[in-house]
Amino acid sequence: MTTDEVLAGVGPRLRQMRKEREVTLAALSETTGISVSTLSRLESGLRKPSLELLLPIARAHQVALDELVGAPQAGDPRVRSKPIVMGGRTHWPLTRQPGGLQAYKVLEPKRRQEPDPRTHEGYEWMYVLSGKLRLVLGEHDVVLTAGEAAEFDTRVPHWFGSTGEGPVEFLSLFGPQGERMHVRARPRRS
């Protein structure tokens, strides 16, 4: 479907959505701040849709912008990556683009190792999915279990691996120095 075909379908879709909700042009105008004549021209196809016009209408109808414009379904959203085995540890890359923040699912086999802390530029965030992850960070030596997370500046000497009691599976987000993860406790209210 071409862009022109998508845009041509917006007007009828807007009219249908408004009528299904039993909303008049005047009521929609009051809610969105868009004039009745502009809304009418949008619905009849005499006015080209723009983000300035569609965003308030999407908010008023409480629908995603994609639904208003009839955007085609996105392709397969699954990340398909080949595992990378390094030093006995298996990494599945979860990000596709190079540079910036990188995400990995990691499987560390059951094994006892002597910690050998290293340093490098960056910032790391880890979340344990299953098993126990031993993290040596500076003077700290801690064990993280399923559901626990840690974050740290990788310029601090660090090492992580299995406790030797069993395998551990965890997520790792790594970013260049200065890029930190931002975790919200609850979603923002609009």
Steps between C-alpha positions, in 0.01 A plus 500: 500500500643838398508809720236666281269199543549506879428876512191461278354253750545728803194723439244218473661326800471820708132543404422134579679515837319821598159361398559168681563702816191711430700824518401807301749715310420783745575281804824372345595858414448604861710209630787538253507875440483436124233696312188322375582598141852353524364177649239480223763557229723233661218246496404578140862481380519869403764565770819294529548344843795622705637407842374834637147394410516125556660498846216691673242287317676178607502628860131592483406154369753331732661300219854459373603719208563183297132411536393842368712477188453128446872434507593154378591243761867500588706201400596220732606675825712210628873556533676208339865486583767238496657417834859601556713277725792675668701341779232236558228765549220522239373846396188567291507857363160666545586825322560522129684829452867549586609764751300654783321282751532126439275231649586131544343192649785304658531139617791425731551126554546340841867543578726631772744766391748716679386863459729710281357854523547727196420862416394671178298801389124466526203435723327166555160390629425133573177320584503134613235282334590171667778353710754692708744756364814584695607861453834629625495879479785690660507382862152344479437130436124438466269229371198608297202265467205489258322834488794702633687765304829685527641801321852634504765712336733258321803713589464337845686164501233233445446134422186286478422133452330193639517425871590144404166369631334498158463698178381860508296680236491880497437807288784745451467857372827668425561855386791730437609722788234756585207298364298361789178305512190684619253283688154625587316365802163563335380636167464873451149643512399706197 
